[in-house]
Amino acid sequence: MASKVDRIVSRLQEKISSGDYYEAQQQTRVAASRYIKTKNWASAIDILYNVAQSLLKAGQGGSGGDLCIMMVDVYKQAELKSDSTSKGRLLECLRLFDAAEPTRKKFIGETIGWSAKFGDYPAGDPELHHVAGSLFAEEHDTYEAERHLILGTKESPELLFKMEYKWYQEGEAHLAPHFAARAIFPYLLVGNLRAANSCYQLFTSALRTDYPGLGEQQVSSASAQIPIFPSLPLLNFLGLLLLAIQRAAPEVYKGLVSKYALHINETDSWAEPLEMIAEMYFGIQKPRQSNPLMDMMSGLFGGGGTAPGDASQRPSRRTIRGPDAPMAEGLD
């Protein structure tokens, strides 16, 4: 059987060498489909993997990408586990894509989805995230790089720092805390305190080297030493926040937020992550705010006899929707 598959692959690669790309792609799909019908997953994957690589190397990103996506679909049908061999094929193909190829993002999404379902990481395999993030970082696609590096490997924080720091250097010096926070907050929100600390240390170390005129001071404790930059109060807040998290000290956190409230309030994007961090690490829940419109609607559907702020007496979500209405997705 292996020799038959080899002959099929060789014939298809000859078509690619002669420039008959479309025919090679279509015949590959047909050949792979035959093996899929008989659940001969290994042969189907072998054909798709080899021909896809040949098409990508020939600059045929659309055709090669189509076969790569089909290969991931076979992975899913076969319920193939995420291991070094299965990931290795995907990573080899991923590195062959041209940056401008539209099918690449879909392929990345499919590989992450497969690894999340059939691997050990609910958010997708860290190695796949790291390689994808590395490619996006090289191409200066910052937002895509961030999304993947946050869920990457132990090598990802340094790469993320370098990208954010380089971006920071293109702007104004006082914006340093905002670029540091682009790495620190997301790492905290996925529970990776070590990576958050690593990014903070790398960022402050680079500032010391590149901007000695900042006038750094040191605040020391028995277990840590925090650099203080008088001209960058929000960066100081980030360092002290990390220290408070390590100590699991909610009162210290409240004191920090109070002390730096004026500066924090000047940044529109910090409020929400800080509320989530407060709940995750310090058990401080965000106060529930009354919504006048929803209170009025609840009163109407409940017969009008309920006090607007009395949530315990309002009708349930199921009553408001109607007994036969379908449950909304994603609320579990």
Disulfide bonds with the S-S distance in Angstrom:
none
